[in-house]
Structure formats: structure tokens, C-alpha cells
Amino acid sequence: MSVGTWAFLRSDYSVSDDGRALREALRSPSDTPVGATFRRRLLDLEQVFEEASSPDWDGYGAAPVSRPSFERAKAFLEALPVTWPSPEISADPDGEITFEWSRGPHMVFAVSIGSGNLVSYAGLFGQNKTSGMETLVDQLPKVVSHNLARLFPRKVQVTS
């Protein structure tokens, strides 16, 4: 784990299925389907950081993704249950990292993470919209879990 990860990730008190799956993924990152999924997500994040860590990375004046932003995004990824479908991970021109899940043009949820303790989110669920900001404290914000459950109504199998 890195210095930027949240304190709750340093201790292992989880008894949930998702917690056990993450614990297993961290112990043997590529020996299990869960571990392989987590490792692919982490590699995707690292690739985005590498591609967007210099000024003007998009040729249109984009701000670079900073190391603190990468560390916060990594901590978010580590807190994200591996039982949810994997998000698309990208860099924003403002230097934040975005995680996006989509089930079509009118079923989308995205979370953007910068170097601070806030995450911004936005979702479109049919004709219903949601957006806001949440503070990252010691766990995945409940609004993120709630909106992912709106997008994926029942728990799904691990996907890449």
C-alpha cells in the first residue's frame, strides 16, 4: 500500500464478502479471478497516470494528473468492491481521474477524483439525474455504492 491510501485499508477488520474478496486480491493479486480483475484495474489506472502526468498531455492544454491525485484514485480503486463491473478509467483535462460505468446512453455513473479529500460524482439513470460531492474519509462514500447499485441492480460476477 502507498502512503496516500486511507488508514482503513491498512487494517483488516472486514467480514463482508467484498472485504474478503479484496483481502484475497491483495494477498495474491493474480492467482484468483478477483485478484486478476483488481490487478487489471490497477494497471489501467497506472497507464492513465503515465499517459496524463505531463502538462498538455492531450495537446489542448490539459493539466497533468498529479501524484497525489493518482494516489487518491488508487485508494478509491482499492476501496471499490471487486464484485462490481470494472469502470472505464480516464484523465480529465483539469488533472482529475475519472471512473465511469455505463449500461447505455441513459444509464451512466461517473466519479472524478483529484488530489484533495473530495470526489465529485454524476449519474444519469433514465430520466433521473444525480450529482454532487462527497468527502473521502475512511470508506467508499455510500452515495457511490448506492448509485452503482442503481446502475447494476443486482450483484454481478467479477468482470474485467
Long-range contacts (C-beta under 8 A, 24 or more apart in sequence): 1-78, 2-71, 2-74, 2-75, 3-71, 4-68, 4-71, 4-72, 4-74, 4-75, 5-71, 5-74, 5-75, 5-78, 6-75, 6-79, 6-136, 6-137, 6-138, 6-139, 7-138, 8-79, 8-138, 8-139, 9-75, 9-78, 9-79, 17-83, 18-81, 18-82, 18-83, 21-81, 21-82, 21-83, 22-78, 22-81, 22-82, 25-82, 26-78, 33-158, 34-82, 34-158, 36-160, 37-82, 37-86, 37-158, 37-159, 37-160, 38-82, 40-86, 40-160, 41-77, 41-80, 41-82, 41-86, 41-87, 41-89, 42-74, 42-77, 44-86, 44-89, 45-70, 45-73, 45-74, 45-77, 45-89, 45-97, 48-89, 48-90, 48-91, 48-97, 49-73, 49-91, 49-97, 51-91, 52-91, 52-95, 57-91, 58-93, 60-93, 61-93, 62-91, 62-92, 62-93, 62-94, 62-95, 63-93, 63-94, 63-95, 64-95, 65-91, 65-95, 65-96, 65-97, 66-95, 66-115, 68-115, 69-95, 69-96, 69-97, 69-113, 69-114, 69-115, 70-97, 72-113, 72-114, 72-115, 72-116, 72-136, 73-97, 73-99, 73-113, 75-136, 76-111, 76-113, 76-119, 76-136, 76-140, 79-139, 79-140, 80-140, 81-140, 81-145, 82-158, 83-155, 83-156, 83-157, 83-158, 84-148, 84-152, 84-156, 85-152, 85-156, 85-159, 86-159, 86-160, 101-148, 101-151, 101-152, 103-151, 103-152, 107-151, 108-151, 109-147, 109-148, 109-150, 109-151, 111-144, 119-144, 121-147, 123-147, 123-150, 123-151, 125-150, 125-151
